[in-house]
């Protein structure tokens, strides 16, 4: 990596010339001027800097010495070192007796700017490295397992601990826009600043994946822990002023290969959650585990058979899906008649009639557990049509 480039060098010149009344030159490791308060000098070889770099010591040039050196001007030149690596030199133009007092201050300022830039670059490279790792984790490629395990060891991440994927999605209307991408990146940076142990990756311009880990390998409170993570992250997002988002937590599992499963469970839970109640900000795999697990049955001849009860009901429900809404409310209230009637604002006798009618149309006996479960599965699969 090149520590010193023209942009950094110009930044050093601009900052240091705000605090001292002399021209400043910054030279690369070969002694060539890459930034200067006198733009006409950029690209010239600086004799004093070349001497300072060769000796790795400050070199002063007075007026007499300058006349004997081609292109030289009076001043002081100091080598720049970052993390033990000689990367260039900085020069102050003027009589040495006048500029000497500023030399060490300017050198320290320049080296601090370079060190900060190097650290920032390292953090950005590490962030990109970790993001690529997360994208590989959620891609669910069994052939990449050994490589991912090696990658995890280099990052110091222990996948023996239970972990969970949280899925942050911005509103659909923002999808694909520059504003959405900017907001995702902002929230990602804020999240990493407050939870540096989490792994994150933007999977699109409006979707962010967060992988978080339990503190213990032998955790017994995993579902409760996952739900606490959901609440804590939602509070963080609200604190950061996030708008129009949905946050979903997937199933918490251990093992590096299960990150993809947690991710898929979160995506499915988000989709089903929006179908059921699109106005919410939070969705939870553990609140709808059965619908999420059954979503894998939405293809093939079995799915066709499972969908038949609801297809029959819809075909004969002439009241704008009145019977389907009744059924949905009945299941939502765990088949409690009084609670269902109250939620629908109807009399118990009306509810009894509708349930009998549902049984007649579907050919299922709602008092029988197996039939009731079949009807529930049919209703869930109808939601994913």
KOLMAR-153255 format. One record per residue (C-alpha): x, z, y. Coordinates in nm, 4 decimals. Layout:
<atoms>
{atom {X Z Y}}
...
</atoms>
This chain:
<atoms>
{atom {0.0000 0.0000 0.0000}}
{atom {0.1223 -0.0845 0.3527}}
{atom {0.1087 0.2387 0.5507}}
{atom {0.1625 0.0773 0.8913}}
{atom {-0.0327 -0.2294 1.0029}}
{atom {-0.0970 -0.3861 1.3416}}
{atom {-0.4361 -0.2176 1.3893}}
{atom {-0.2966 0.1282 1.3176}}
{atom {0.0082 0.0573 1.5309}}
{atom {-0.2089 -0.0451 1.8264}}
{atom {-0.4188 0.2690 1.7793}}
{atom {-0.0994 0.4765 1.8019}}
{atom {0.0044 0.2950 2.1198}}
{atom {-0.3367 0.3377 2.2804}}
{atom {-0.3606 0.7081 2.1996}}
{atom {-0.0064 0.8059 2.2960}}
{atom {-0.0071 0.6123 2.6221}}
{atom {-0.3097 0.8146 2.7290}}
{atom {-0.0950 1.1299 2.7292}}
{atom {0.2447 1.0048 2.8519}}
{atom {0.3307 0.7836 3.1544}}
{atom {0.5658 0.5498 2.9648}}
{atom {0.5367 0.2335 2.7601}}
{atom {0.5220 0.2860 2.3836}}
{atom {0.6306 0.0387 2.1147}}
{atom {0.5588 0.0668 1.7448}}
{atom {0.7838 -0.1193 1.5008}}
{atom {0.7416 -0.1905 1.1310}}
{atom {0.9968 -0.1027 0.8623}}
{atom {1.2009 -0.4128 0.9534}}
{atom {1.2222 -0.3275 1.3233}}
{atom {0.9731 -0.5892 1.4406}}
{atom {0.7390 -0.4807 1.7226}}
{atom {0.3815 -0.4805 1.5886}}
{atom {0.2133 -0.3046 1.8829}}
{atom {0.3158 -0.2310 2.2395}}
{atom {0.1855 -0.1348 2.5796}}
{atom {0.3571 -0.4574 2.6850}}
{atom {0.1800 -0.7198 2.4733}}
{atom {0.4473 -0.9795 2.5530}}
{atom {0.6959 -0.7900 2.3345}}
{atom {0.4880 -0.8015 2.0141}}
{atom {0.6754 -0.9917 1.7450}}
{atom {1.0219 -0.9258 1.8887}}
{atom {1.2938 -0.7541 1.6875}}
{atom {1.3697 -0.4159 1.8426}}
{atom {1.7424 -0.3391 1.8225}}
{atom {1.7044 0.0318 1.8908}}
{atom {1.4372 0.0641 1.6222}}
{atom {1.6573 -0.1174 1.3707}}
{atom {1.9359 0.1345 1.4359}}
{atom {1.6942 0.4275 1.4069}}
{atom {1.5623 0.2920 1.0777}}
{atom {1.9114 0.2298 0.9400}}
{atom {2.0339 0.5786 1.0331}}
{atom {1.6942 0.7469 0.9758}}
{atom {1.7674 0.9394 1.2964}}
{atom {1.6551 0.9184 1.6610}}
{atom {1.8515 0.6628 1.8618}}
{atom {1.8805 0.6737 2.2415}}
{atom {1.9690 0.3680 2.4493}}
{atom {2.0732 0.4162 2.8114}}
{atom {2.1017 0.1475 3.0769}}
{atom {2.4693 0.0801 2.9991}}
{atom {2.4106 0.0400 2.6256}}
{atom {2.1049 -0.1788 2.6867}}
{atom {2.3163 -0.4341 2.8783}}
{atom {2.5364 -0.4754 2.5711}}
{atom {2.2456 -0.5205 2.3266}}
{atom {2.0421 -0.8414 2.3149}}
{atom {1.6875 -0.7885 2.4358}}
{atom {1.7232 -0.4101 2.4458}}
{atom {1.5718 -0.1826 2.7092}}
{atom {1.6551 0.1805 2.7897}}
{atom {1.4584 0.4294 2.5866}}
{atom {1.4438 0.6475 2.2776}}
{atom {1.3504 0.5358 1.9251}}
{atom {1.2452 0.7605 1.6403}}
{atom {1.1850 0.6771 1.2717}}
{atom {0.8339 0.7317 1.1315}}
{atom {0.7962 0.8920 0.7894}}
{atom {0.4716 0.9498 0.5990}}
{atom {0.4775 1.1524 0.2768}}
{atom {0.8507 1.0962 0.2452}}
{atom {0.8262 0.7200 0.2923}}
{atom {1.0014 0.5551 0.5874}}
{atom {0.7416 0.3155 0.7254}}
{atom {0.8525 0.2180 1.0769}}
{atom {0.9655 0.3480 1.4114}}
{atom {0.8223 0.4393 1.7485}}
{atom {0.9933 0.3792 2.0795}}
{atom {0.9439 0.5087 2.4344}}
{atom {1.0685 0.2886 2.7173}}
{atom {1.2532 0.4626 3.0013}}
{atom {1.5654 0.6544 3.0846}}
{atom {1.6484 0.8782 2.7846}}
{atom {1.6739 1.1884 3.0040}}
{atom {1.3179 1.1278 3.1225}}
{atom {1.1452 1.0304 2.7975}}
{atom {1.3342 1.2571 2.5589}}
{atom {1.0919 1.5463 2.6149}}
{atom {0.8029 1.3309 2.4912}}
{atom {0.9775 1.1831 2.1869}}
{atom {0.8930 1.4483 1.9283}}
{atom {0.5342 1.4787 2.0523}}
{atom {0.4791 1.1041 2.0235}}
{atom {0.6437 1.0861 1.6796}}
{atom {0.4285 1.3719 1.5443}}
{atom {0.1133 1.2146 1.6880}}
{atom {0.1976 0.8799 1.5284}}
{atom {0.2727 1.0339 1.1892}}
{atom {-0.0528 1.2347 1.1978}}
{atom {-0.2493 0.9154 1.2688}}
{atom {-0.0754 0.7387 0.9800}}
{atom {-0.1256 1.0296 0.7388}}
{atom {-0.4958 1.0480 0.8258}}
{atom {-0.5329 0.6740 0.7745}}
{atom {-0.3540 0.6940 0.4395}}
{atom {-0.5776 0.9815 0.3271}}
{atom {-0.8906 0.7967 0.4376}}
{atom {-0.7785 0.4863 0.2490}}
{atom {-0.7086 0.6928 -0.0630}}
{atom {-1.0513 0.8582 -0.0424}}
{atom {-1.2205 0.5211 -0.0001}}
{atom {-1.0342 0.3776 -0.2987}}
{atom {-1.1235 0.6843 -0.5035}}
{atom {-1.4867 0.6512 -0.3959}}
{atom {-1.4965 0.2839 -0.4982}}
{atom {-1.3280 0.3709 -0.8274}}
{atom {-1.5828 0.6426 -0.9009}}
{atom {-1.8720 0.4178 -0.7960}}
{atom {-1.7616 0.1440 -1.0344}}
{atom {-1.7405 0.4083 -1.3058}}
{atom {-2.1012 0.5156 -1.2446}}
{atom {-2.2233 0.1559 -1.2530}}
{atom {-2.0543 0.1147 -1.5909}}
{atom {-2.2124 0.4380 -1.7161}}
{atom {-2.5684 0.3305 -1.6373}}
{atom {-2.5153 -0.0230 -1.7695}}
{atom {-2.5543 0.1026 -2.1290}}
{atom {-2.2814 -0.1048 -2.2947}}
{atom {-2.1830 0.0642 -2.6256}}
{atom {-1.8686 -0.1485 -2.6442}}
{atom {-1.7366 0.0096 -2.3258}}
{atom {-1.7647 0.3678 -2.4573}}
{atom {-1.3953 0.4301 -2.5321}}
{atom {-1.2898 0.2869 -2.1979}}
{atom {-1.5392 0.5053 -2.0154}}
{atom {-1.4174 0.8157 -2.1955}}
{atom {-1.0631 0.7392 -2.0868}}
{atom {-1.1887 0.6799 -1.7345}}
{atom {-1.3716 1.0159 -1.7381}}
{atom {-1.0557 1.1992 -1.8416}}
{atom {-0.8636 1.0453 -1.5506}}
{atom {-1.1373 1.1581 -1.3135}}
{atom {-1.1506 1.5048 -1.4683}}
{atom {-1.5213 1.4744 -1.5578}}
{atom {-1.6409 1.6627 -1.8671}}
{atom {-1.9396 1.4881 -2.0238}}
{atom {-1.9769 1.7611 -2.2838}}
{atom {-2.1687 1.9429 -2.0124}}
{atom {-2.5369 1.8568 -1.9691}}
{atom {-2.5828 1.6054 -1.6944}}
{atom {-2.8759 1.4403 -1.5248}}
{atom {-2.9360 1.1232 -1.3278}}
{atom {-3.1306 1.1479 -1.0037}}
{atom {-3.2616 0.8220 -0.8613}}
{atom {-3.3036 0.7811 -0.4856}}
{atom {-3.5137 0.4809 -0.3819}}
{atom {-3.6027 0.3727 -0.0305}}
{atom {-3.9457 0.2253 0.0408}}
{atom {-4.0079 -0.1221 -0.1028}}
{atom {-4.0557 -0.2709 0.2415}}
{atom {-3.6935 -0.1843 0.3212}}
{atom {-3.5552 -0.3510 0.0084}}
{atom {-3.2824 -0.6041 0.0698}}
{atom {-3.2410 -0.5292 0.4400}}
{atom {-2.9198 -0.4410 0.6208}}
{atom {-3.0905 -0.1289 0.7511}}
{atom {-3.1689 -0.0100 0.3974}}
{atom {-2.8103 -0.0618 0.2837}}
{atom {-2.6815 0.1234 0.5881}}
{atom {-2.9181 0.4131 0.5204}}
{atom {-2.8208 0.4289 0.1523}}
{atom {-2.4511 0.4378 0.2487}}
{atom {-2.5162 0.7066 0.5095}}
{atom {-2.7024 0.9283 0.2637}}
{atom {-2.4361 0.8673 -0.0014}}
{atom {-2.1606 0.9857 0.2336}}
{atom {-2.3608 1.2901 0.3424}}
{atom {-2.4365 1.3779 -0.0187}}
{atom {-2.0699 1.3525 -0.1200}}
{atom {-1.9763 1.5672 0.1771}}
{atom {-2.2113 1.8434 0.0613}}
{atom {-2.1857 1.7944 -0.3175}}
{atom {-1.8386 1.6449 -0.3804}}
{atom {-1.8589 1.7007 -0.7578}}
{atom {-2.1510 1.4577 -0.7947}}
{atom {-2.0929 1.0976 -0.9016}}
{atom {-2.2836 0.8385 -0.6994}}
{atom {-2.3298 0.4624 -0.6902}}
{atom {-2.5519 0.2251 -0.4961}}
{atom {-2.7134 -0.0012 -0.7565}}
{atom {-2.8851 -0.2086 -0.4879}}
{atom {-2.9412 -0.2125 -0.1137}}
{atom {-3.2187 0.0449 -0.1509}}
{atom {-3.1327 0.2415 -0.4679}}
{atom {-2.8752 0.5171 -0.5150}}
{atom {-2.7854 0.6768 -0.8481}}
{atom {-2.6589 1.0365 -0.8507}}
{atom {-2.5083 1.1927 -1.1637}}
{atom {-2.4817 1.5707 -1.1477}}
{atom {-2.3463 1.8211 -1.3998}}
{atom {-2.4370 2.1648 -1.5282}}
{atom {-2.1701 2.4322 -1.4901}}
{atom {-2.1787 2.5249 -1.8584}}
{atom {-2.1305 2.3311 -2.1824}}
{atom {-2.3649 2.5617 -2.3754}}
{atom {-2.6509 2.5624 -2.1249}}
{atom {-2.9937 2.6740 -2.2474}}
{atom {-3.1907 2.6188 -1.9263}}
{atom {-3.1360 2.2446 -1.9005}}
{atom {-3.4919 2.1256 -1.8139}}
{atom {-3.5335 2.4020 -1.5537}}
{atom {-3.1879 2.3260 -1.4161}}
{atom {-3.2741 1.9556 -1.3810}}
{atom {-3.5892 2.0416 -1.1894}}
{atom {-3.3938 2.2757 -0.9596}}
{atom {-3.1510 1.9902 -0.8925}}
{atom {-3.4452 1.7702 -0.7937}}
{atom {-3.5765 2.0296 -0.5492}}
{atom {-3.2318 2.0977 -0.4006}}
{atom {-3.1532 1.7289 -0.3480}}
{atom {-3.4949 1.6654 -0.1933}}
{atom {-3.4315 1.9505 0.0502}}
{atom {-3.0914 1.8042 0.1346}}
{atom {-3.2430 1.4612 0.2009}}
{atom {-3.5103 1.6092 0.4243}}
{atom {-3.2411 1.8034 0.6083}}
{atom {-3.0525 1.4773 0.6639}}
{atom {-3.3612 1.3134 0.8107}}
{atom {-3.4215 1.0687 0.5239}}
{atom {-3.7483 0.8775 0.5630}}
{atom {-3.9725 0.6798 0.3267}}
{atom {-3.7899 0.7615 0.0060}}
{atom {-3.8753 0.8560 -0.3509}}
{atom {-3.6512 1.0836 -0.5569}}
{atom {-3.6792 1.1031 -0.9354}}
{atom {-3.4964 1.3153 -1.1903}}
{atom {-3.4457 1.1826 -1.5414}}
{atom {-3.3924 1.3633 -1.8690}}
{atom {-3.0920 1.5981 -1.8816}}
{atom {-2.8585 1.5302 -2.1742}}
{atom {-2.4959 1.5773 -2.2777}}
{atom {-2.2534 1.3050 -2.3858}}
{atom {-2.1140 1.0136 -2.1916}}
{atom {-2.3366 0.7608 -2.3675}}
{atom {-2.6506 0.9426 -2.2550}}
{atom {-2.6035 0.8791 -1.8835}}
{atom {-2.7691 0.5402 -1.9332}}
{atom {-3.0625 0.7081 -2.1107}}
{atom {-3.1083 0.9546 -1.8250}}
{atom {-3.0966 0.6658 -1.5787}}
{atom {-3.3578 0.4653 -1.7708}}
{atom {-3.5820 0.7708 -1.8043}}
{atom {-3.5599 0.8275 -1.4276}}
{atom {-3.6505 0.4649 -1.3522}}
{atom {-3.9447 0.4784 -1.5916}}
{atom {-4.0617 0.8144 -1.4566}}
{atom {-4.0475 0.6722 -1.1025}}
{atom {-4.2496 0.3666 -1.2020}}
{atom {-4.5157 0.5668 -1.3846}}
{atom {-4.5223 0.8281 -1.1094}}
{atom {-4.5897 0.5625 -0.8460}}
{atom {-4.8692 0.4138 -1.0582}}
{atom {-5.0319 0.7542 -1.0867}}
{atom {-4.9690 0.8818 -0.7356}}
{atom {-4.7758 0.6492 -0.5074}}
{atom {-4.7911 0.8889 -0.2135}}
{atom {-4.5446 1.1410 -0.3503}}
{atom {-4.1754 1.1767 -0.2624}}
{atom {-4.0658 1.3429 -0.5868}}
{atom {-4.1122 1.2415 -0.9494}}
{atom {-3.9947 1.4289 -1.2546}}
{atom {-3.9359 1.3144 -1.6112}}
{atom {-4.0355 1.6593 -1.7357}}
{atom {-4.3760 1.6375 -1.5667}}
{atom {-4.4592 1.3141 -1.7495}}
{atom {-4.2338 1.3101 -2.0543}}
{atom {-4.4996 1.1694 -2.2889}}
{atom {-4.5900 0.8679 -2.0709}}
{atom {-4.2216 0.7938 -2.0219}}
{atom {-4.1484 0.8122 -2.3939}}
{atom {-4.4531 0.6038 -2.4815}}
{atom {-4.3570 0.3352 -2.2332}}
{atom {-4.1306 0.1910 -2.5019}}
{atom {-4.4403 0.0963 -2.7015}}
{atom {-4.5629 -0.1600 -2.4509}}
{atom {-4.4719 -0.4674 -2.6596}}
{atom {-4.5469 -0.6035 -3.0061}}
{atom {-4.8500 -0.5929 -3.2318}}
{atom {-4.8589 -0.2119 -3.2252}}
{atom {-4.9010 -0.2213 -2.8475}}
{atom {-5.1882 -0.4663 -2.8825}}
{atom {-5.3661 -0.2322 -3.1220}}
{atom {-5.3008 0.0702 -2.9034}}
{atom {-5.4413 -0.1091 -2.5986}}
{atom {-5.7660 -0.2093 -2.7679}}
{atom {-5.9719 0.1041 -2.6784}}
{atom {-5.9047 0.0603 -2.3067}}
{atom {-5.9595 -0.3141 -2.3258}}
{atom {-6.3038 -0.2500 -2.4736}}
{atom {-6.3795 0.0107 -2.2086}}
{atom {-6.2749 -0.2141 -1.9231}}
{atom {-6.4722 -0.5060 -2.0635}}
{atom {-6.7991 -0.3061 -2.0603}}
{atom {-6.7324 -0.0812 -1.7587}}
{atom {-6.9584 -0.2524 -1.5054}}
{atom {-6.9248 0.0168 -1.2383}}
{atom {-6.5871 -0.0786 -1.0889}}
{atom {-6.3860 0.1115 -1.3508}}
{atom {-6.6000 0.4238 -1.3105}}
{atom {-6.5601 0.5192 -1.6747}}
{atom {-6.1820 0.4685 -1.6652}}
{atom {-6.1494 0.6936 -1.3589}}
{atom {-6.3638 0.9519 -1.5341}}
{atom {-6.1401 0.9356 -1.8394}}
{atom {-5.8242 0.9629 -1.6300}}
{atom {-5.9600 1.2710 -1.4515}}
{atom {-6.0710 1.4283 -1.7787}}
{atom {-5.7237 1.3929 -1.9287}}
{atom {-5.5613 1.5095 -1.6035}}
{atom {-5.7622 1.8316 -1.6327}}
{atom {-5.6718 1.8802 -2.0008}}
{atom {-6.0258 1.7937 -2.1182}}
{atom {-6.1786 2.0896 -1.9328}}
{atom {-6.5336 1.9812 -1.8540}}
{atom {-6.6032 2.2131 -1.5597}}
{atom {-6.2757 2.1274 -1.3827}}
{atom {-6.3289 1.7554 -1.4438}}
{atom {-6.6848 1.7605 -1.3096}}
{atom {-6.5741 1.9507 -1.0013}}
{atom {-6.2875 1.7059 -0.9377}}
{atom {-6.5257 1.4100 -0.9691}}
{atom {-6.7988 1.5835 -0.7642}}
{atom {-7.0580 1.5222 -1.0332}}
{atom {-7.2910 1.7367 -1.2453}}
{atom {-7.1812 1.8459 -1.5919}}
{atom {-7.4671 1.6463 -1.7454}}
{atom {-7.3399 1.3313 -1.5714}}
{atom {-6.9919 1.3947 -1.7084}}
{atom {-7.1302 1.4509 -2.0608}}
{atom {-7.3145 1.1193 -2.0390}}
{atom {-7.0070 0.9298 -1.9239}}
{atom {-6.7891 1.0772 -2.2007}}
{atom {-7.0505 0.9868 -2.4630}}
{atom {-7.0611 0.6369 -2.3216}}
{atom {-6.6797 0.6126 -2.3418}}
{atom {-6.6963 0.7156 -2.7073}}
{atom {-6.9662 0.4594 -2.7855}}
{atom {-6.7778 0.1722 -2.6200}}
{atom {-6.4367 0.2522 -2.7710}}
{atom {-6.5670 0.3577 -3.1108}}
{atom {-6.3698 0.6828 -3.0863}}
{atom {-6.4918 1.0393 -3.1290}}
{atom {-6.3589 1.2351 -2.8307}}
{atom {-6.4067 1.5674 -3.0104}}
{atom {-6.1567 1.4538 -3.2750}}
{atom {-5.7946 1.5263 -3.1779}}
{atom {-5.6472 1.2106 -3.3325}}
{atom {-5.9029 0.9859 -3.1608}}
{atom {-5.8547 1.1663 -2.8317}}
{atom {-5.4779 1.1173 -2.8572}}
{atom {-5.5207 0.7469 -2.9407}}
{atom {-5.7421 0.7042 -2.6358}}
{atom {-5.4848 0.8864 -2.4196}}
{atom {-5.2060 0.6577 -2.5408}}
{atom {-5.4256 0.3534 -2.4796}}
{atom {-5.4893 0.4738 -2.1253}}
{atom {-5.1154 0.5263 -2.0635}}
{atom {-5.0301 0.1783 -2.1877}}
{atom {-5.3069 0.0304 -1.9740}}
{atom {-5.1256 0.1757 -1.6724}}
{atom {-4.8142 -0.0294 -1.7509}}
{atom {-4.9896 -0.3669 -1.7831}}
</atoms>
